[in-house]
């Protein structure tokens, strides 16, 4: 298995954006969504990000209903000048009503959300602030205009969007420069190649793929979420990872295993190398944000940035996404796919 103790390379996150490690860190699972957490191990893993040069740290206000931001705050305070801190708004939640869920992009909510995130993270400025999901009922010009006000006020440095179409990205970018677009992109999930990737490349917007390891499925960490994972694990409700879909999708991993063996690498590293090579394929900056709770996995993931897949290997992986059984979410209405023309 390929390992490294070298810091990863750095790249500009969008035109005029901050310099970040070419691989980032998705912090959601460090304290939320995937079952119980060993907090000491989680903190040790966070320390490893800085050691490895993984400097883009990604969270959101909805992860654990704000508790993920709070968990990160001491780490952020200790390394504020070394990291690029990203968080997101749009999912309205209420501590007194855990079942409440609403998507809000209106200017008043943008301001409410950023103030709450600044408080939980205990920072004066957020480096990269994303609109987590799009509410089509609110004009993009209003939402992005409100986000741009936060930049002018010094509360936010750069703007990002998540799960938007190519047309929506262009519309938003015309209001205020967008540094990064974050959406799911992996060897199993390529919806973004319909329009968003080309628009990002055209505009000089960096692409930040989330779930580049298929939420652990591409690593072989589990074969069926309904039987292999705890009841508090959010992956149990994702259609492609349970039951008949999971059994069909496990069979699709064979090429990943074969390529991994040829490189002396893990399937996770091959999946990450594939995502990383989209930068060359599509002519844009790509900074995937895999997450992990283990220091050893953090270094393993970082080593994937130095693996180069051959044309033949890429050809073996090319058809997989088209054969995946099941959707990314039980409800796809909040994804860019639902709004593609």
N, C-alpha and C positions, 0 to 999 in steps of 0.2 A: 504494500500500500504506500502510495506516494505521500511523503511528509516533508515539511520544511520548517526551519526556524528563522527563515529570512522574512523581513517585513515585505508586504506586498507592494506593488507599484501604485502610484497615485495618478489620478486623472481629474480633469476639470469637469465638475458636475453641471453641465449645460454651459452655454455661452456666457462667460462672465461669472460663472458660478464658483463655489469654493473648490479647492483641491481636496479630494477625498481618496481613500483607498479604493482600488478598482473592484473590491468586493466590500459590501457593507454588512450590517448585522440587523436582522429582524428581531426585535426584542419582545414581541408579543408573548411568545411561548416561555420566556424566561420566568414569568410569574403568573401567566394567565392562559386560559383556553385549553391547555393540554394536560389537565390533571394536576395533582399535588406537586409542589416544587421543594427541592432541597435548597434552601436559601443561601447557605454557605457556598455550595457548589455553583449556584447561579451567580453569586457575586464574584467568585473566582473566575468564572467564564467571562464575565464582563471585563475584568482586569486583563484577560488574555487578548481581548479585541485590540486594546491599545498597543500591547506588545507586538502583535502581528501586523499592525498598520491598518487594521480594519477600523476606520474612523467615522463612517456614516452610521450613526446609531438611530434606528427607526422605531418609533412607538406611535401611539394614538390615544386620544382621550377615552375612547370606548373600550380599550383593552382592560378588562377587569373593572370596568366603570370607574376609571381614573386611577386605580391602584397600581397599574403598570408604570405610569408616569411617576407616581410617588415612590415606587420601588427603585426607579432609576435615579432619583434625585441625588442621593449621596455619591453615586458613581459620577454623575455629571459634575457635581461640585468639585470632586477631586481631580477631574480631567477636563475642565471646561475649555481650556485653550488647545487641547489635543484632538477634540472630537467635533464633528458636525452633527448637531442635534436636530432630528426631524420628528415632528408630530403632526397630528391630523385632527380635523373637526368634521362634523356633519351628522353623526349619529347622536341624537339627543337622548340622554338617559337620565333617570331620576333615582337617587339613592333610596327614596321612600316608596318607589314603585318599580321594582326590578323588571317587571314585565313590560314596562313602557318602552317603545321604540319608535322613533320618528326620524326622518331625514330632513334636516334643515340647512338651507344655504342662504337664508335671508340675512341682510347686513346686520341686523340687530343681534342675531344669533352668532354670527362670525365674531363679533366683539365680545359677547358673553363667553364664548368658548375659548378664545385666546387668553382672556384674563384668567380663566380657571386653569388652563394648562400652564401658564406662566407661574401661577401660584403652586400647583402641584409639583412642577419640575424645579421650583425655587430658582428660576433664572429671570434675567431682565429682558432677554431677547431669545427668540427661537430662530435657529439658523435656516430651517426649511419648513415651511408651513403648508400642508396639503389640504385641499378639499377632498375628503375621504370618499364621498359618493355624491353623485349629481342628483339634484332635485330639478327635473325638467320644468316644473311650474315656476321656478325662479329664474329670470333671465341671467345668463352667464355674466353679462356685463355688470349686473348689480353685485353678484357674489364676488367676482374677481376685483371689481372696483373697491369693495369693502376690504378685501385682502390687501390690495395695493395701498389703501390708507394705513394699514398696519405697518407696511414697509416704510412709508413716509414718517410715521410716528416713532420708528425705531424699535417696535415690538417684534418685528419679523425681518429677517434679512433677505430671504428668497422665497418664491412661491412655487408650489407644486400642485398637481392634480392627480387623481386616482380614478381608474376605470372610466375614462372618457374616450370618445371616438376621435378619429382624426379631425373631423370637421369641428368638433367641440374644442379640441386643442388649438386649432387655428384661430377660432373665435376668441378664446380666452387670451391667447398670446398677443392678439391685437390690442387688448385692453392694457395688459401689463406683461412684461417678459416672464415666461414660465421656465424655471430652471430644470424641473424634472417631472416626468410622467411615471407614475407607479401603477402597474397592473400585473395580474398574474401572467407569467410567461415561463414555460418550461417545455421540455421535450414531450410532455403529455398535454400541454395547453398552449395553443397558438392563436387564439382568437384575435390577439392584438395585431397580428400581421395583416388583418383585413384592411385597416386604414391608419391605425394609431402609430405604428412603427414608421411608416413612410412620412407621416406628418412630423413626427419628432425629428427624424433625420433632416428633413427640409428646413425646419425652424431652428436647429441647433439645440434641441431640448434633449437632455439625458434621459435614458430609460432605466427605471429601477424595477426590475422584475421581483415581485413577491412570490412566495411559494415555489421557488425554483427547484426544490426537491420534492414537489408534489406533496407537501405537508408531511414528509417523511416516507411516503409510499415508495418513492424512487430509490430510497436507501435500503429497502428491505426491512425496515424497522417493524413493520406490521404487514399482514397479508389481508386482514379483514377487520375493519374498525369495529364492527358490531360484536366481535368475539374477542379481539386481541387488545382492546383499549378499555380504560376505565369509563365508568358511566358519566363522569364529569368532563370527558374529552370531547371537544367540539367537533372533531372529525367524524364522530358517529353519525352526524346528520348530513354529511356530504355524500351524495348519491354514488359517486364513482369509487368510494373506498369501502363499501359494504356489500355483502351478499353476492349475488350472481355477477354484478358489475366488478366487484373486487377480484373475484376468481378469474374473470376474463382478462382483467387488466394485469394481474400478476404474470400471466403468460406473455404479455408484451415486453416484460423486462429482460427477456433472454438476450437481445442484442446488447443491452447495457452491461450485462454480466460478462459477455464475451469480450467486449471492448475493454472493460475494466481489467480483466485477466491479462489482456495483451499489454496493458500499460503498467501492470503491477499496482493498480489503483483500486479504489472503491467505486461502487456504482454511483454513490453520491458525488464523487469527484468528476466522474464522466458527465453526469447530468449538469453539474455546475460549469464544466468546461464547455459544454454545448451552448449553454446560455451566454457565457462570456464571448464565445466566437460569433454570436449574432452581431457584435460590434463591427467585425470585419465584413460580415455578410451584408449588413444593411447600412453601413456607413454612419453609425452613430455611437455615442458613448453608452455603454451598458454597465450598470453597477448592481448586480443581484444582491439580495439581502436574505441569505439563508439564516435560519435561527438554530440555536442549539443551547442545551443547558450544561454541556460538558466542555471543559477546556481542551481535551484531546480532539474532539470533533471540530472545535473552532480552528485549530491549527490544520487539521485535515482539510477542512473546507478552504482555508486560505491557500493551501498548496495546489488546489485545483486551478488557480489563476495561472499556473505555469505549465499546465497540460495543453498540448495542441493536438486536436483530433485531425486525422487525415481525411481527404475527400471521400475515400471509401467508407470510413467509419461514419462520417456525417450522412452518407447515403443510406446506411443501415438504419439510422435513427430517424430519417426524414419522414417515413410514413406513420410513425407511431401515434402521433396526436390524432390523426384521422381515424384511428381504430379504437380509441379509448371509449369505453362504455360508461355512460352516466355523465351528468352535468357537474360543473365545478361546485355549484351550490344547489340546494333544494329549490330555492327561489332565485332565478336568474334576472329578475326584474331590476336589481340594483347594479347590474354590470353593464359595461359598454355594449356588449353583444345585443342587449335588448333594444338599443337605440341605433344600431347600425342601419344605414339605408338599404 
